[in-house]
């Protein structure tokens, strides 16, 4: 069974339809890369899945629990109960492009805040887990540092550790390297590749075509609010049949 089912999602802002009948599934352990030009609806899609925006239509299920559906008789989107939405939220994590760390918390506090207050873990257990995650991220010794004392790449790795601290079943990345210079980008891509090797289920919105090709099991190309084409990396990057996809990828050829 798919861990994420997205069916016929629609979303508009001020009469401008940003998402148009978007449907796809994500299987356990799969890494899905979502590519496409700016303004194609990629980030809005992630925000709808992560409950940061409310969809205008369609249906989303996470691990068999329906987040919302469209009542056709009333032509209205119906969301699950607050408790069900909370349970769903704990199953998914989102890493933002601009880090979104709490500037007044040190690294340890940033990572342990949610496990302690949301999952009700003991401070000792949360800090033990945080130290393990920091080691995994190559940040041992940075637990007392504040975000302003870290490089962009280090801040992004802390934000990944913070997301992993809640043990999500699926992890979303919204252009995780867009705010970084090329050298720091490599740090983040290395971390995500390691998570892929561990079979972490991930959905990654990215402009890094080589990364999408190397890490993803499945690639989705979006343009103007639609899924234009999807398939394996070999199919999209090596043998695409769609003219719009060819036009987009031509800009990234070596």
N, C-alpha and C positions, 0 to 999 in steps of 0.2 A: 504493500500500500504506500502511496506517496505521502511523504511527511508534510508537503505543502501542495495544495490544490488551488489554483487561481482560475476562476471561470468568468469570462465575459465582463471584466472590470471596465467601468466607465467613470471618468472624472472630469469635471469642467471647473474653470475659474472664470467668473464674470463673463459667461457665455462662450468662452474659448475652450473647446473640448481637448483636453490634454491626453487623456487615455481613451482609446476607442476599441472596445471589445477585446480586451487582453485576456488570453487564456494560456496557461502552461502548468506543468507539474514539476515538482522536485522530489527525487527519490532519496532515501536515507543514504548518506555517504557520498552523494553527488556534489560536484562543484559546477555551478552554473555561472557563466559570465554573460552579462548583459552589456552589449555595446551599441553604439549609435551616436549620431551627431548631438550636439548640445540642443536642448529644447525638444527632444524626441519623447520625453515622458519617463525616462528611466528613474530618476530620483523620486518623482511623484509616485511611481509604482511602489518603490520601496517604502515610502512614507505611508501609503495606504495599507500595506501589509503589516507595518509596524505600529499601526493605530495612531500615527501622527497626523494623518488626514482621514477624513471620512469619504468613502467612495459614494458615487451617485447611483451605481448599479453594479450588479454582478454578485459573486459569491467567493468567499475565501474560507478554506478549511486548513487548520494546522493540527497535524497529528490526529486526524479524525474528528476534531471538534470544530464546529462551524462558527467562525468569527462573525459573519453576517451573510445574509442572503437577500434577494429581491423578491418581495411579495408582489406577484404579478397582478393580483386582483386590486390591490391598493396602489400599485406602482410606487412602492416605497421600499427603501432599504431598511431591513430590520437587523439590528445588532444583538449579539448574545447578552446575557446578564453581566453585570459588573464583575461578579466572581469568575465567570467563565472567561471574560476578557482579561482579567488579571492572570488567570492560570495560563492563558495563551501567551500573554506578554512574557511570562517567565520562561517559556520554551524558546523564545527567539531573542537574539541579541543584534544590536546595530552599532557598527563602528562608523562614525561620521568623518567627513573629509577634513573638518576643522577641529578635530580632537575632542572638543566639548568637555575638557577636564574642569573640575572645580579649582579655580586658581588659588583659593584660600586654604585648600587641603593639600597636605603633602602626598607623595605617591602612595604610601601605605593607606592613608585615609581614603584616597580616591578609590582604591581597589576594594577596601573592606566595607565601605559605607553601605552598599546595597546588600551584601550577604548578611551583615549584622542586622540591619533594620527591615529588610524585606524577607529574607530567608530565615531570620531569627537565629543565625549561627552565633556561637560564642565568639567573643573577640579573639580568644586564643586560636580557635580553629580557623577563623577568617584570616588571621595574620599568617598562620602556617601555610594556608593555601596561597595567599598573596606572595609569600616568599618563593614558593615553588613556581608560580606563574612568572615572577620577575626573573628567576633563573632561566626559565624557558624562553623568555623574551630577550635574554642577554643583558639584563638590567640589574644584576646583583650589585648591591651597594647603593642603589639609588632610592631606597625606600623612604628616606627622610627628606629627599629633595622636593622642591616645589616646582610646579609646571614651568614657571618662568626661568628656572635654572637648567632646563633640559632643552636639547635640540628638538626640532620638529619631528625628526624620526623617532627620537626617544619618547616624545609625548604621544605619538601615534601608537607606539608599542605599549605604552601604559594604558591607552584607551582600549587596545585589544585585550590586554590582561584583565581590565575591568569588566569587559563584556564576557570573557571566559569564566570569570569568578562566579557568575550566576549559573554556570553549567548549562548553557542553552543547547537545545537540540538542533537548532539551525542558526547560523551566524550570517548576517548581512553586512556588506561593506559598500558604502556609498562613495565611490571614487577615493579610496583611502590614500592615494599618493598625489592627489591633485594639488595639495598645498605644499608639496615638498620639492626640493631641487633633485636633479637626477641621481646624485650620490646617495641621498637619504632615501630615495624611492627604492633603491636596491635592498635596503635594510627591511622595509616592510614587505616587499615581494618575497624575500627569503622566508620571513615568518609565515606568510600565508601558504607558501609552498610546503612548509613543514606541517602545517595544519592539514593540508590536503593529503599528505602522506599518512596522517593519522586517521584519515577517513572522516574528518569533520565535515558535516554538511554545510555548504556555503553558497551564497548567492552574491556575486560581486559585480557591481556596476563599475566599469573601468574604461579608460581611454588607452590603456597599455595593451596594444594588440598582441605583441609577442608574449606577454604574460598570459593573456586570455587563451592564446593558442597552446601554450605549454602546460598550463595548470588545469584548465576546465575540462570536464567530461562532455559538457553540452554548452553551446553558445547560442544566444538569442540576439538577433539584430533588430533594433527598434528604429522607426522613423515616423515622425509626424503622428505619434500616438498609437501606431499599430506595430504588431510584430510582423515584420516583413518576411523574415526567414529565420529558421532555427535548425540546428543539427549538430553533429559532432564537429570538433575543430577542423578535422580533415575536410569535411564537407563544406564548411563555410569559408575556410581560409584557402583551401586547396582546389575546391571543385564547385564553387558556387554557381548556380544557374540563374540567379536573379540579377538583373542589370543594376538595380539600385544598390544592392550589396556590393557588387563589383566596383561601382563608382565610389562608394564610401571607402572600401578597403584599398583602392588604388593609391590613396593619399599616404598610406602607411607602408608601402612597398619599400624594401631596402634598396 
